[in-house]
């Protein structure tokens, strides 16, 4: 049996940022693909993004934009390249981080980035556990 200790919660193991190569279209000076750097998204950040993507209709009901939420979460997780960089946004003719990702990445690259962000945040771990549980 595992011993209970509050110390484990005071100093949890930190999840480190991760570099992921999304595409071989973005090459560095050495000719090698330049990786994106992503960071884990905390629950409170996800909640804030969720609220930003919740719209209240005139009748009082609420509508949740799941694709907008996912896009915001992915954009928030990207540390490098700096999606807030005005020069980068201007080069792609867009305003905003999520719009930049949508314009600069092919759909397969975007999907690969989304998967990496979700995996780092532990979203796929939970989903995979539920799939395995359902199989048994």
N, C-alpha and C positions, 0 to 999 in steps of 0.2 A: 504494500500500500504506500502511495506517495505521501510524504509528510506535507502538512499544510504550513505554508510560511508566507506571510505578507511581503517579505523581502522579494519574493519572486515577482510580485506585481509592482514593486517600487523600482526595480531595475530589470525590465524585460529585455530580452534579446532584440536588438534593433534590426529591422529589415533594411538592408542596404539598397541604394540605387543600383540599377542594372543597365548595362549597355546591351542593346539589341540591334543587329543589322537588319534593317527592314527592306533594303533594296540595294542592288549593285548599280543603281542609277546615280547615287550620290557618292562621288569618288573624291578622296583627298588628293593632295599633291603627290603622294606616293603611289597613286593609282589604286589604292585599296578602298573598299567601301567604308564610309564614315558611319559609325553606329549612332543611333538615337540613344539618349540617356533618359531613363524613366525612373520615377520615384513611386513609392507606395502611396495610395490614397487612404487617408484616415476616415473613419466613420463620420466624424463631425463635418468634414469637408464634403463627403458624399451627400449628407443630409442637406447641406446648404445648396449644393447643385440640384438636388431633387426638388427643393422648394422653388428654385429659380425656373424649373421646367414644369411647374404646376400652374395651370391657368384656370381661373375661376370664370365660368360662363355667366351670361346675364341671368340665367335662371338659378344661379347659386351652386350648380353642380361643378365639379372640378374635372379637368382633363389633364392627363399627364403625358408629356412629350418624351417617351422613352428613348427615341433615337437622339433627340437633343440632349437628354441627360447623359447618355453614353458618350456622345461627341464632346460634351463639356468635361466629362470625367477623363477621357483620353487626353484631351488638350491640357488639362490641369496636371496630368502626370508627366508630361514631357518637360524635361529639364533642358535638354539640348537636342536640336537647335532651339534657340530662344524664340518661341512663337510670338512673343510680344514685340519683337524687333521690327520697327517701322520699315526699315530698308528691306527686310525679308518679305513683309506683307506687301509692300509696294511692288517688289519684283514679281509677285504672283497676282497683283491687281486685286487684292482683297483687304478688308479691314476685319480684324479679330482672329484670335488663335484657332478657334475651331474651323473657321472658314479657310484659314491658311492650310491646315492639315488636309481638308477636303480637296483643295486645289492642287496641292503639291504631291499627293500620293495617289497611286492607282488603287483601285478597289482591293486588290489582293494584298497590297502593301499596307493599306489601312486596316484590313482585317488582321493581318499579322501583328501590327502595332496594338490593336485592341486586345487581341489574345494575350500578348505579353503584359499589358497593363492589368488586365483582369487576373492573370496568373499571379503577378507580383502582389496584388491586393488580396489574394487568397479567395477570390470569387470562384474560380474554377475548382479549387480544392473542395469547397462545400458542394458544388454542383456534381462533381465526380463522385463524391461520397454518396450523394442521394441516388445517383444512377446505379451505383453498385448495390446499394441497399434495396432498390427496387427490383434488381435482377434476382436477388436472393429471396 
